Amino acid sequence: MVQNEKTYESNELLKRFFTYFKKYKHILFLDLFCAALTTLCELILPLIMRYITNEGISNLAALSVETIVRLGVLYLLLRVIECGAGYYMADMGHVMGAAIETDMRRDAYGHLQKLSDTYYNNTKVGQIMGRITNDLFDVTEFAHHCPEEFFIAGIKIIASFVILARVNVSLTVIVFIMLPLMFFVCMKLNFRMKSVFRVQRSHIGELNARIEDSLLGHKVVKAFANEEVEKAKFEVDNSKFLDIKKVSYRYMSQFQTTVKAFDGLIYLTVLVAGGIFMVKQWILPGDLVAYMLYVTTLIATIRRIIEFAEQFQRGMTGIERFLQIMDSDIEIFDEPDAEPMENPKGEIVFENVEFEYPDDHNQVFHNLNLSIKPGEKVAIVGPSGGGKTTLCNLIPRFYDVTKGNIYIDGENVKKFTLKSLRRNIGMVQQDVYLFSGTIFDNISYGKPGASREEVIEAAKKAGAHEFIEKLKDGYDTYVGERGVKLSGGQKQRISIARVFLKNPPMIILDEATSALDNESEFAVAKSLAKLSEGRTTLTIAHRLSSIKNSDRILVLTEDGIVEEGNHETLLEQKGIYYHFYMTANALK
């Protein structure tokens, strides 16, 4: 969970959310027009009943069968109109809500693609998933019902007040004096519900993150026989979620009970006061019947609005959590004058570079200078925590330098668009990520739209074609989630094939063979050597045997680059590299 997340006032949430209606304003207006039709049709029935009752009591002879049939036909016509309008509202109204949800999810996903590694380092994936799935499900209903419910309620309350006042002003004043008190008490309870719903949504994200973490690490769990430990952790979060739900249901129960109490109080007022008014002949029996029907409609409307408050608060919470994603700062972005990188030679220069991580301000580099020639093969070694991976992550701008500059072919990397910069840099990492899909899908990811022939050629260059052909489904073999159906060496060669297909002029190899067995390492090393030909290559390695033939080797520590030279030169210096090399040989 991200710490110190922004909170929003309700008016700001609604203002920003309603911008999504612009695209569907025609559907919205027609939906509200249909809502008005259904409301007006509903309000006609008490008037018909009032007319029939009053005529039946005062002048029964004048009330003919023909008149009643005409009123019946009128009411039937109104019901047909109401059904047609209701169908449109239920169909297109919900489609509009789903379309708005889709647009919001698209915007959220697009924004997430722009966020830096810092955001993902501090935000659990389960939280993100909850925000763009569960939270936006509630927004669908909110988008459809919120304008509709308030519009209908407005018409019914105003129309009911006008009609009831014409029937009997005194009784209407008594009834409507009670409504503000009802709203005040119920909305106070409503704010409590909003706060607990926010906590509930947040904890759903935590629960999702807990489940995801446990399931993805299921092999580690089983290897340490820690199933009971994971169950205990899950039970803590699951029980906490139940406690939060209990609080939310307690507030909900208070809310619903308060609504029912006010319902009964209003009915009691109309029953007693209306009865007394009828005895005093201040109101006709038919008027009292109509009055009670309108009060029933009024109370049903108010109850619907107040009960809609639960859905309203869920929707508002979903919108708030959506906006917290959308308002997360994009730390890495294209400069206004950024241009595409075209045909780079591959010269890389670090000039007085300083860097500290934005979240914890842990300084990694201070006044770092480095120059790499086009096509040069440079290896970086050093103790863990010295900044090897960080140095490589600065080149494609996964992070931006705190001070100083990085140049490619004499141009600051910020002068290039991110897309073109990263398109010209290939990365092979120790922790290979394969997407759920086929081998073909994963290799072609290096060049979307690549032909089968191009993919096969890339696999051959990476030394992967032979083992792929031996698989039952060849290039159409399903690799499983994160490539679990393949060995480490096979996954690594597929990732190398992906970079071959991309064909970038600059390559970063981040401990690409450190997790492999000797046989796999040898096969992958051959592929990497072929991949590096004619390209500027930075290699991070713990196994020094894989970098002996590098043009230059840098020893990077917390103090910066402390040694530099080729393999033989560094051995002669008998410094840190010499110590690393002798230690590695002693362990063989």
Residue pairs with C-beta under 8 A, 6 or more apart in sequence:
1 123
1 124
1 127
1 202
1 205
1 206
2 119
2 122
2 123
2 127
2 324
2 328
3 122
5 324
6 323
6 324
6 327
7 320
8 320
8 323
10 316
13 316
13 319
13 320
13 323
16 319
16 323
17 139
17 143
17 319
20 100
20 103
20 104
20 143
21 28
21 100
21 143
21 147
23 99
23 103
24 96
24 99
24 100
27 92
27 93
27 95
27 96
28 96
28 147
30 88
30 92
31 88
31 89
31 92
31 93
31 96
31 144
31 147
31 148
32 147
32 148
32 151
33 85
34 84
34 85
34 86
34 88
34 89
35 85
35 89
35 148
35 151
35 152
35 155
36 151
36 152
36 155
37 81
37 82
37 85
38 82
38 85
38 86
38 89
38 152
39 152
39 155
39 156
39 159
40 155
40 159
41 78
41 79
41 81
41 82
41 85
42 82
42 156
42 297
43 156
43 159
43 160
43 163
43 294
43 297
44 74
44 75
44 78
45 75
45 293
46 163
46 289
46 290
46 293
46 294
46 297
47 163
47 290
48 71
48 74
48 75
49 286
49 289
49 290
49 293
50 167
50 286
50 287
50 289
50 290
51 71
51 286
52 63
52 68
52 71
52 286
53 285
53 286
53 289
53 290
54 284
54 285
54 286
54 287
55 62
55 63
55 286
56 63
56 286
57 284
57 285
57 286
58 284
89 148
93 144
93 148
94 140
94 144
96 143
96 144
97 139
97 140
97 141
97 142
97 143
97 144
97 145
98 140
100 139
100 140
100 143
101 136
101 137
101 139
101 140
101 143
104 136
104 139
104 322
105 132
105 136
107 326
108 131
108 132
108 136
108 322
108 325
108 326
109 132
111 325
111 326
111 328
111 330
112 128
112 132
112 325
114 330
114 332
114 333
115 328
115 330
115 331
116 330
116 331
116 332
116 358
116 398
116 399
117 393
117 398
117 399
118 331
118 357
118 358
118 359
118 399
119 328
119 331
121 359
122 359
124 205
124 206
124 209
125 209
125 212
126 205
126 206
126 207
126 208
126 209
126 210
126 211
126 212
126 213
127 202
127 205
127 206
127 208
127 209
128 205
128 325
129 205
129 208
129 212
130 201
130 204
130 205
130 208
130 321
131 205
131 321
131 322
131 324
131 325
132 322
132 325
134 201
134 204
135 201
135 317
135 318
135 321
135 322
136 318
136 322
137 318
138 311
138 314
138 315
138 317
138 318
139 315
139 318
139 319
139 322
141 311
141 315
142 311
142 312
142 314
142 315
142 316
142 318
142 319
143 315
145 308
145 311
146 312
146 315
149 304
149 305
149 308
150 305
152 301
153 301
153 302
153 304
153 305
156 297
156 298
156 301
157 298
157 301
157 302
160 294
160 295
160 297
160 298
160 301
161 172
161 176
163 290
163 294
164 171
164 172
164 175
164 291
164 294
164 295
164 298
165 172
167 283
167 287
167 290
167 291
167 294
168 277
168 282
168 283
168 287
168 291
170 277
170 282
171 270
171 273
171 274
171 277
171 283
171 291
174 269
174 273
175 266
175 269
175 270
175 295
175 298
178 262
178 265
178 266
178 269
179 302
181 262
182 259
182 262
182 266
182 302
182 306
183 302
183 306
185 258
185 262
186 255
186 258
186 259
186 262
186 306
186 309
187 309
189 251
189 254
189 255
189 258
190 255
190 306
190 309
190 313
192 251
193 248
193 251
193 252
193 255
193 309
193 310
193 313
194 313
194 316
194 317
196 244
196 247
196 248
196 251
197 248
197 313
197 314
197 317
198 317
198 320
199 244
200 241
200 244
200 245
200 248
201 317
201 318
201 321
203 237
203 240
203 241
203 244
204 241
206 237
207 237
207 238
207 241
210 233
210 234
210 237
211 234
214 221
214 230
214 233
214 234
216 482
221 227
221 229
221 230
252 310
255 306
255 309
255 310
256 307
259 303
259 306
259 307
263 299
263 303
266 295
266 299
267 295
267 299
270 291
270 292
270 295
274 283
274 288
274 291
274 292
275 288
277 283
277 288
278 284
278 285
278 288
283 291
331 358
331 400
332 397
332 398
332 399
332 400
332 418
333 418
334 417
334 418
335 414
335 415
337 415
338 414
338 415
338 416
338 417
338 418
339 415
339 416
339 417
340 416
340 417
340 419
340 420
341 408
341 416
341 417
341 420
341 421
341 423
341 424
342 420
344 408
344 409
344 424
344 505
344 506
345 374
345 375
345 409
345 505
346 372
346 374
346 375
346 408
346 409
346 505
346 506
346 535
346 536
347 371
347 372
347 373
347 374
347 407
347 408
347 409
347 410
347 536
348 370
348 371
348 372
348 395
348 406
348 407
348 408
348 506
348 536
348 538
349 370
349 371
349 372
349 406
349 407
349 408
349 410
350 368
350 369
350 370
350 371
350 391
350 394
350 404
350 406
351 369
351 404
351 405
351 406
351 407
352 367
352 368
352 369
352 403
352 404
352 405
353 365
353 367
353 368
353 369
353 394
353 401
353 403
353 404
353 405
353 406
354 363
354 365
354 366
354 367
354 368
354 401
354 402
354 403
354 404
355 363
355 364
355 365
355 368
355 387
355 390
355 394
355 399
355 401
355 402
356 362
356 363
356 364
356 402
357 364
357 399
358 399
364 387
364 390
365 387
365 390
365 391
365 560
366 560
367 404
367 560
368 391
368 404
368 560
368 561
369 561
370 391
370 554
370 561
372 378
372 536
372 538
373 536
374 409
374 536
375 534
375 535
375 536
376 536
376 537
376 551
376 552
377 532
377 537
377 539
377 549
377 550
377 551
377 552
378 537
378 538
378 539
378 550
378 551
378 552
378 553
378 554
379 538
379 539
379 540
379 541
379 547
379 550
379 552
379 553
379 554
380 388
380 391
380 392
380 538
380 539
380 540
380 541
380 553
380 554
380 556
381 388
381 540
381 541
381 542
381 544
381 547
381 553
381 554
381 555
381 556
381 577
381 580
382 388
382 554
382 555
382 556
382 557
382 576
383 557
385 558
386 556
386 557
386 558
387 556
387 558
388 510
388 540
388 556
389 510
389 540
390 399
391 556
392 427
392 508
392 510
392 538
392 540
393 399
394 400
394 401
394 406
395 406
395 408
395 413
395 425
395 506
395 508
395 538
396 421
396 422
396 425
396 427
396 508
397 413
397 414
397 418
397 421
397 422
400 414
405 412
406 412
406 413
407 413
408 416
408 421
408 506
413 421
423 502
423 504
424 504
424 505
424 506
425 504
425 506
425 507
425 508
426 446
426 499
426 502
426 503
426 504
426 506
426 507
426 508
426 531
426 535
427 499
427 507
427 508
427 509
427 510
428 492
428 495
428 496
428 499
428 507
428 508
428 509
428 510
428 512
428 528
428 531
429 495
429 510
429 511
429 512
430 510
430 511
430 512
430 514
430 515
431 515
432 483
432 488
432 491
432 492
432 494
432 495
433 482
433 483
434 442
434 479
434 482
434 483
434 486
434 491
434 494
434 495
435 441
435 442
435 445
436 479
436 480
436 481
436 482
437 478
437 479
438 473
438 475
438 476
438 477
438 478
438 479
439 468
439 471
439 474
439 475
439 476
439 477
439 479
439 494
440 452
440 455
440 475
440 476
442 479
442 483
442 494
442 498
443 450
443 455
443 458
443 459
443 464
443 475
443 494
443 497
443 498
443 501
444 450
444 455
444 501
445 498
446 458
446 497
446 498
446 499
446 500
446 501
446 502
447 454
447 501
447 502
447 503
450 458
450 501
452 475
454 501
455 475
455 497
455 501
456 465
456 475
458 497
458 498
458 500
458 501
459 465
459 468
459 475
459 493
459 494
459 497
461 497
461 500
461 527
461 530
461 531
462 493
462 494
462 496
462 497
462 500
462 527
462 530
462 531
463 493
463 496
463 523
463 524
463 526
463 527
463 530
464 490
464 493
464 494
464 496
464 497
464 527
467 490
467 493
468 474
468 475
468 477
471 477
477 485
478 485
479 485
479 486
479 491
479 494
480 486
483 491
483 494
486 494
487 520
488 515
488 516
488 517
488 520
489 516
489 517
489 519
489 520
489 521
489 523
489 524
492 512
492 513
492 516
492 520
492 524
493 523
493 524
493 527
496 512
496 524
496 527
496 528
496 531
499 507
499 531
500 531
504 535
505 535
505 536
506 535
506 536
506 537
506 538
507 531
507 532
507 535
507 536
507 537
507 538
508 537
508 538
508 540
509 528
509 532
509 537
509 538
509 539
509 540
509 541
510 540
511 540
511 541
511 542
512 524
512 528
512 539
513 520
513 521
513 524
513 525
513 528
513 541
513 543
513 546
514 541
514 542
514 543
516 524
521 543
521 546
525 546
528 546
532 539
539 546
539 547
539 550
541 547
543 584
544 577
544 580
544 581
544 584
545 584
547 553
547 567
548 567
549 567
550 566
550 567
551 566
552 564
552 565
552 566
553 563
553 564
553 565
553 566
553 567
553 570
553 577
554 561
554 563
554 564
555 561
555 562
555 563
555 564
555 570
555 575
555 576
555 577
556 562
557 576
562 575
562 576
563 570
563 573
563 575
563 576
563 577
565 573
570 577
570 578
570 581
571 577
571 578
571 581
